[in-house]
Amino acid sequence: MFTDISFSDDRPLYLQIRDYIKQMILKGLLSQGQKLPSTRELSSILKVSRNTVILAYEYLQDEGFIEVLRGKGAFVSAINIDYQNQWKFDWNSKLNSYTKLANELDIVKHEAKWKKGMISFKSIAPDDKLFDVEDFKRAFLNRFSLEGEKLLNYGYAQGYKPLIEYLLHYMSNKGVNIEGKDILITNGFTEGFDIVLSALTNPGDYILCENPTHNTAIKIMKLHGLNILGVDIEEDGINLNELKKTLSLKPISMGFLIPSYHNPTGIVMSPEKRMEALKIFARYKVPIIEDGFNEELRYSGSHLSPLAGLCGHGNSVIYIGSLSKVLFPGLRIGWILGDKDLISKLESVKRSRDIHTSFLDQAVLYEYLVTGNLEKYLKKARRIYREKYDFALECAKKYIPHKRILGEGGLHIFVEMDENIDARLVLYRYIIRIVIFMPGDIFYTDEKGKNTFRLGFSRSTLKEIEKGFSIIGEIIKEMEE
């Protein structure tokens, strides 16, 4: 006993000794009243300093595992351990319909998985090699030196006030009238969308969106029990005639649109369509949830105002923003911008769930943003991603048989093949040849899209893009023969 401790280098020795003795007691190998070796004796056995053992014993005493009697030594405390190790419960029998559906819709579990050595075009996450780590470290140290202890305590459900003020100014620079508006900080787009739907829809409501659309959004809408009505998109955005028809047929509760660098197609809705779409939704008195997806990755053309900007003094658009597809997705910080009174109500929904988004993360991000690092980073990222985008588009046209290739920017392109080609069958053959991508049918609200797929290139090298796209093209040609 005590001679089989295997110390690791990544944890203080006194904690490893404490945990070892604690496990011995919990497993019944050290019984109540049993005397432990003296600190001098155990330090000799383990070849550590006596102070290390003394500290381990102090922690065990604080936690009630041992008693130290002056002049007598350390003894195991009276701990009642009665393991009920016979009963195995079938937790699957308790799963509710929400959990079953969430598991069913979990594409991380059910779609093809990346393995080492594969060329992957699945992800549209930013390339972490572009992150300015030193600037982020500096932001952390600066902000922590100013507010360290406050940032480690509870914060506010609405968010870190300096970050909220920064984002209001940021949205104002996008052309949004922020008068009468406010912001709620969230754990990325996913929580923001979930909060909005939780507050403004009921199971059985109709929600309208583009078809195809963001897969995560489809999942959340289904988990809320909503009836999803998809409207086809054209090469300049949503089909307006179909939009009018759909709005006239059903009592739509909300609309959900991704007007810029649409996921998955990469289409940018034209200025004319944005204005007309707003008028149509207003005519039918249907408010809009706007996903500000990848707006920062504009490679060419003039600035396009988000729908939230085009509605002027109106309050009919709820804007959900995030920098996750551009910068530091691991921080999981997003925001909801909307009518001030509505944001106050959404704040209560947020507070009832997780109290608030990490204040430390919000504060560090604020420090990073306010010192001009975002602009510097985006200048570099746009240049590199633009090169990858142009090359990916060139390779796709050169190697991949296609009906259409969509995408005007961002971190991905969308390929539509002839209707007789099933993208999932192509994917199965890709995997054998070490290439993986995202099949397009997961982005559709109906049974369409079987002949489509999305290719994310943000984390791939130019060499991988050319090699991977050429393999994709070879397989499609084989299937066409």
C-alpha positions in Angstrom: 0.0 0.0 0.0 1.1 3.5 -0.9 3.9 2.2 -3.0 1.8 1.9 -6.2 1.1 5.6 -6.6 2.1 6.8 -10.1 2.7 10.5 -10.2 2.0 12.6 -13.3 3.6 15.9 -14.1 0.5 17.9 -14.8 -1.0 18.1 -11.3 0.4 19.1 -7.9 1.8 16.1 -5.9 -0.2 16.9 -2.8 -3.5 16.7 -4.7 -2.5 13.3 -6.3 -1.7 12.0 -2.8 -5.0 13.3 -1.5 -6.9 11.7 -4.3 -5.1 8.4 -3.9 -5.9 8.1 -0.2 -9.5 9.3 -0.8 -10.0 6.5 -3.4 -8.5 3.9 -0.9 -11.1 5.0 1.7 -14.0 5.1 -0.7 -13.2 1.6 -2.0 -13.0 0.3 1.5 -9.2 -0.5 1.4 -8.7 1.8 4.3 -11.3 1.3 7.0 -12.8 3.5 9.7 -10.3 4.2 12.5 -7.3 2.9 10.6 -4.2 4.9 11.3 -2.4 6.4 8.4 1.4 6.6 8.1 2.9 9.6 9.7 3.7 12.5 7.5 7.5 11.8 7.9 7.0 8.1 7.1 4.8 8.7 4.1 7.1 11.3 2.7 9.9 8.8 2.9 7.9 6.1 1.2 6.8 8.4 -1.7 10.1 10.2 -1.9 8.4 13.6 -1.6 8.8 16.5 0.8 7.1 16.2 4.2 5.3 19.5 3.6 3.7 17.9 0.5 2.2 15.1 2.7 1.2 17.6 5.4 -0.8 19.6 2.8 -2.4 16.4 1.4 -3.5 15.4 5.0 -4.9 18.9 5.6 -7.1 18.7 2.5 -8.3 15.2 3.5 -9.1 16.5 7.0 -11.0 19.6 5.6 -13.1 17.2 3.4 -13.9 15.0 6.4 -12.0 11.9 5.2 -9.5 11.7 8.1 -9.2 13.0 11.6 -5.8 14.3 12.9 -5.4 13.8 16.7 -2.7 15.8 18.3 0.2 13.6 19.5 -1.5 10.4 18.1 -1.6 10.8 14.3 -4.0 10.7 11.4 -6.9 8.2 11.3 -9.6 7.4 8.8 -12.9 9.0 9.7 -16.3 7.3 10.1 -17.6 7.3 6.5 -20.7 5.3 5.7 -20.3 3.6 2.2 -23.0 1.3 1.2 -22.9 0.7 -2.6 -26.0 -0.4 -4.3 -24.3 -2.1 -7.2 -26.9 -4.6 -8.3 -29.6 -2.3 -9.7 -29.1 -1.2 -13.3 -31.7 1.3 -14.6 -32.8 1.5 -18.2 -32.4 5.3 -18.9 -33.6 4.9 -22.5 -37.1 4.1 -21.1 -37.2 7.6 -19.5 -36.1 9.6 -22.6 -38.8 12.0 -23.7 -39.7 12.9 -27.3 -37.5 16.0 -27.2 -34.4 14.0 -26.4 -35.2 11.3 -28.9 -35.7 13.9 -31.7 -32.5 15.8 -30.7 -30.5 12.6 -30.9 -32.1 11.7 -34.2 -31.3 15.2 -35.7 -27.7 15.2 -34.3 -25.6 15.2 -37.5 -22.4 15.0 -35.5 -23.4 11.5 -34.5 -25.1 10.4 -37.6 -23.2 11.9 -40.6 -19.9 10.6 -41.9 -17.0 11.3 -39.6 -13.6 12.7 -40.3 -10.7 10.4 -39.7 -7.0 11.2 -39.6 -5.5 11.4 -43.1 -8.8 12.5 -44.8 -9.2 15.7 -46.8 -12.3 17.3 -45.2 -14.6 19.8 -46.7 -17.3 19.3 -44.0 -16.4 22.2 -41.8 -17.1 25.9 -42.3 -15.3 26.9 -39.1 -12.6 29.5 -39.4 -8.9 28.5 -39.9 -7.5 28.7 -36.4 -4.0 29.2 -37.9 -5.2 32.8 -38.7 -6.1 33.6 -35.1 -4.0 36.4 -33.6 -3.2 34.5 -30.4 -0.7 37.1 -29.1 -3.3 39.9 -29.5 -5.8 37.7 -27.6 -3.4 37.0 -24.8 -2.7 40.7 -24.5 -6.5 41.4 -24.4 -6.9 38.8 -21.7 -4.1 40.2 -19.5 -5.2 43.8 -20.0 -8.9 43.2 -19.1 -8.1 40.8 -16.3 -5.7 43.3 -14.7 -8.5 45.8 -14.6 -11.5 43.7 -13.6 -10.2 40.2 -12.7 -12.1 39.5 -9.5 -15.4 40.9 -10.9 -15.1 38.8 -14.0 -14.9 35.6 -12.0 -18.1 36.4 -10.1 -21.7 36.3 -11.3 -22.5 38.7 -14.1 -25.8 40.0 -15.7 -28.1 38.0 -17.9 -28.3 40.7 -20.6 -24.5 40.7 -20.9 -21.3 42.6 -20.2 -22.3 46.2 -20.6 -19.2 47.5 -22.5 -19.6 44.6 -25.0 -23.3 45.5 -25.5 -22.4 49.1 -26.1 -19.6 48.1 -28.5 -22.0 45.8 -30.5 -24.7 48.5 -30.6 -22.1 50.8 -32.2 -21.0 47.9 -34.5 -24.6 47.3 -35.7 -25.0 51.1 -36.2 -22.0 51.0 -38.5 -23.8 48.2 -40.5 -26.6 50.7 -41.1 -29.0 49.6 -38.3 -31.0 52.3 -36.6 -30.4 51.4 -32.9 -32.9 53.9 -31.5 -35.4 51.9 -29.4 -33.3 48.8 -29.8 -31.1 46.8 -27.4 -28.9 43.7 -27.3 -28.9 40.4 -25.4 -25.6 38.5 -25.3 -26.0 34.7 -26.0 -23.9 31.6 -26.3 -23.6 31.9 -30.1 -26.3 31.9 -32.8 -27.7 28.5 -31.6 -28.8 29.7 -28.2 -30.0 33.1 -29.6 -32.3 31.4 -32.1 -33.5 28.9 -29.5 -34.3 31.8 -27.1 -36.2 33.7 -29.7 -38.3 30.7 -30.7 -39.0 29.8 -27.1 -40.3 33.3 -26.4 -42.3 33.9 -29.6 -43.6 30.6 -31.0 -45.7 27.7 -29.8 -45.7 24.1 -30.9 -47.7 23.7 -34.1 -47.0 27.3 -35.3 -45.9 27.8 -38.9 -42.5 29.3 -39.6 -41.2 30.3 -43.0 -37.6 30.0 -44.2 -35.5 29.7 -47.3 -35.1 26.2 -48.8 -32.4 25.1 -48.3 -31.4 26.8 -45.0 -29.1 26.4 -42.0 -29.2 22.8 -40.7 -28.9 23.9 -37.1 -31.8 26.2 -37.6 -33.9 23.4 -39.0 -33.0 21.2 -36.0 -34.1 23.9 -33.5 -37.3 24.6 -35.4 -38.2 20.9 -35.3 -37.3 20.6 -31.6 -39.8 23.4 -31.0 -42.5 21.5 -32.8 -42.9 24.1 -35.5 -44.3 23.4 -39.0 -41.5 24.5 -41.4 -42.5 26.0 -44.7 -39.5 26.3 -47.1 -39.5 28.8 -49.9 -37.1 28.0 -52.8 -34.2 30.5 -53.4 -33.0 31.8 -56.7 -29.5 33.0 -57.6 -30.2 36.4 -56.1 -32.2 35.3 -53.0 -35.6 34.0 -52.0 -38.2 33.5 -54.7 -40.6 36.4 -54.1 -43.6 35.0 -55.9 -43.4 31.8 -53.9 -42.9 33.9 -50.8 -46.2 35.7 -51.4 -48.0 32.5 -52.2 -46.8 30.8 -49.0 -47.6 33.7 -46.8 -51.1 33.9 -48.2 -51.9 30.2 -47.7 -50.9 29.7 -44.0 -51.0 31.7 -40.8 -47.2 32.2 -40.5 -45.9 33.1 -37.1 -42.3 34.1 -38.0 -40.0 34.2 -40.9 -36.3 33.2 -40.8 -33.9 34.5 -43.4 -30.2 34.4 -44.1 -29.7 37.2 -46.7 -25.9 37.4 -46.7 -23.6 34.5 -47.7 -26.5 32.2 -47.1 -25.8 28.8 -45.5 -25.5 26.5 -47.4 -25.6 28.1 -50.8 -23.4 31.2 -50.2 -26.0 33.3 -52.1 -26.2 37.0 -51.3 -29.7 38.4 -51.6 -29.8 41.4 -53.9 -30.6 44.9 -52.5 -33.9 45.0 -54.5 -35.0 41.6 -53.2 -34.2 42.7 -49.6 -36.5 45.7 -49.9 -39.2 43.8 -51.6 -39.1 40.9 -49.1 -39.4 43.3 -46.2 -42.5 44.9 -47.9 -44.1 41.5 -48.4 -43.5 40.3 -44.8 -44.9 43.7 -43.6 -48.0 43.3 -45.8 -48.8 40.0 -44.1 -47.7 41.3 -40.7 -45.1 38.6 -40.2 -42.0 39.5 -38.3 -38.5 38.3 -39.4 -35.6 36.6 -37.6 -32.5 37.5 -39.5 -29.3 35.4 -39.3 -26.3 37.8 -39.9 -24.2 34.9 -41.1 -20.7 35.6 -42.4 -21.5 39.3 -43.2 -17.9 40.2 -42.4 -16.5 38.0 -45.2 -17.5 40.2 -48.1 -14.8 39.9 -50.8 -16.2 42.2 -53.5 -19.0 44.6 -54.3 -20.5 47.4 -52.2 -21.8 47.2 -48.6 -25.2 45.6 -48.3 -27.3 46.6 -45.3 -28.8 43.8 -43.3 -32.6 43.6 -43.2 -32.5 45.0 -39.7 -30.9 48.1 -41.2 -33.4 48.4 -44.1 -36.4 48.4 -41.8 -35.3 51.9 -40.5 -37.2 53.0 -37.4 -39.3 49.8 -37.5 -38.9 47.0 -35.1 -40.1 44.0 -37.1 -36.7 42.4 -37.6 -34.9 40.5 -34.9 -31.2 40.2 -35.8 -29.1 37.3 -34.5 -25.4 37.9 -34.9 -22.2 36.0 -34.1 -18.5 36.1 -35.0 -18.2 32.4 -34.7 -17.7 31.7 -38.4 -15.0 34.4 -38.5 -13.3 34.6 -35.2 -12.9 32.5 -32.0 -15.9 30.1 -32.2 -14.7 28.5 -29.0 -15.8 31.5 -27.1 -19.5 30.8 -28.1 -20.5 34.5 -28.0 -23.4 35.8 -30.1 -26.1 38.5 -29.7 -29.7 39.2 -30.4 -30.6 42.7 -31.5 -34.2 43.8 -31.4 -36.9 46.0 -29.9 -35.8 47.2 -26.5 -38.9 45.9 -24.7 -38.6 42.5 -26.4 -35.0 42.2 -25.4 -36.0 42.8 -21.8 -38.4 39.8 -22.0 -35.8 37.6 -23.8 -33.3 38.5 -21.0 -35.7 36.8 -18.5 -35.8 33.7 -20.7 -32.0 33.7 -20.8 -31.7 34.2 -17.0 -34.1 31.3 -16.4 -31.8 29.0 -18.4 -28.1 29.6 -17.7 -28.1 32.9 -15.7 -25.6 34.5 -18.2 -23.0 33.9 -20.8 -19.4 33.7 -19.4 -18.5 37.3 -18.3 -14.8 36.5 -18.5 -15.2 35.5 -22.2 -17.3 38.6 -22.9 -14.9 40.9 -21.3 -11.8 39.5 -23.0 -13.6 39.6 -26.4 -14.6 43.2 -25.7 -11.0 44.2 -25.0 -9.9 42.4 -28.2 -12.5 44.2 -30.3 -12.3 47.7 -28.8 -8.5 47.9 -29.4 -9.0 47.5 -33.2 -7.9 43.8 -33.4 -11.0 42.7 -35.4 -10.3 45.1 -38.2 -6.7 44.1 -38.4 -7.6 40.4 -38.3 -10.4 40.7 -40.9 -8.0 42.5 -43.3 -5.7 39.4 -43.2 -8.5 36.8 -43.1 -10.4 38.3 -46.1 -7.2 38.3 -48.2 -6.5 34.6 -47.4 -10.1 33.4 -47.6 -10.6 35.3 -50.9 -7.6 33.5 -52.4 -9.1 30.1 -51.2 -12.6 31.0 -52.4 -11.4 32.0 -55.9 -9.2 28.9 -56.1 -12.0 26.6 -54.8 -14.4 28.1 -57.4 -11.9 27.6 -60.2 -11.2 24.0 -59.2 -14.9 23.2 -58.8 -15.6 24.4 -62.3 -12.6 22.6 -63.7 -12.9 19.2 -62.0 -16.5 18.7 -60.8 -19.3 17.9 -63.2 -22.2 20.2 -62.2 -25.5 21.8 -63.0 -24.8 24.9 -60.9 -22.1 26.1 -58.5 -23.4 28.7 -56.0 -21.5 30.9 -53.6 -20.5 34.6 -53.7 -18.2 34.6 -50.7 -17.8 33.3 -47.2 -16.1 30.0 -46.4 -18.0 27.5 -48.7 -19.5 26.8 -52.1 -22.6 24.8 -52.9 -22.7 22.3 -55.8 -25.8 21.1 -57.6 -25.3 18.0 -59.8 -27.6 16.4 -62.3 -30.8 15.1 -60.7 -29.9 11.5 -61.2 -26.7 11.7 -59.0 -27.2 11.1 -55.3 -24.7 13.0 -53.2 -24.8 10.4 -50.4 -23.7 7.7 -52.8 -21.0 10.0 -54.0 -20.0 10.6 -50.4 -19.7 6.9 -49.6 -17.2 6.5 -52.5 -15.4 9.7 -51.4 -14.8 8.3 -47.9 -13.1 5.2 -49.4 -10.8 7.7 -51.3 -10.2 9.8 -48.1 -12.4 12.8 -49.0 -15.3 13.9 -47.0 -17.9 16.7 -47.4 -21.4 17.7 -46.2 -24.4 16.3 -48.3 -26.9 18.9 -49.2 -30.1 17.1 -48.2 -29.6 18.0 -44.6 -30.2 21.6 -45.4 -33.6 21.2 -47.1 -36.9 21.4 -45.3 -38.4 18.8 -47.6 -37.1 15.8 -49.5 -35.1 17.9 -52.0 -31.4 18.4 -52.4 -30.3 14.8 -52.8 -28.1 15.9 -55.8 -26.4 18.7 -53.9 -23.5 19.1 -51.5 -21.6 21.8 -49.6 -17.8 22.2 -49.8 -16.2 24.1 -46.9 -12.7 25.2 -47.8 -11.7 27.5 -44.9 -9.3 25.0 -43.2 -8.0 23.4 -46.3 -4.8 24.2 -48.1 -4.8 25.0 -51.8 -3.1 21.7 -52.5 -5.9 19.8 -50.6 -8.6 21.8 -52.4 -7.3 20.8 -55.8 -6.6 17.2 -54.9 -9.9 16.7 -53.1 -12.0 18.4 -55.8 -10.4 16.3 -58.5 -11.2 13.1 -56.6 -14.8 14.3 -56.2 -15.0 15.0 -60.0 -13.6 11.6 -60.8 -16.2 9.8 -58.8 -19.1 11.8 -60.2 -17.8 11.1 -63.7 -17.7 7.4 -62.9 -21.3 7.5 -61.7 -22.5 9.3 -64.8 -21.1 6.6 -67.1 
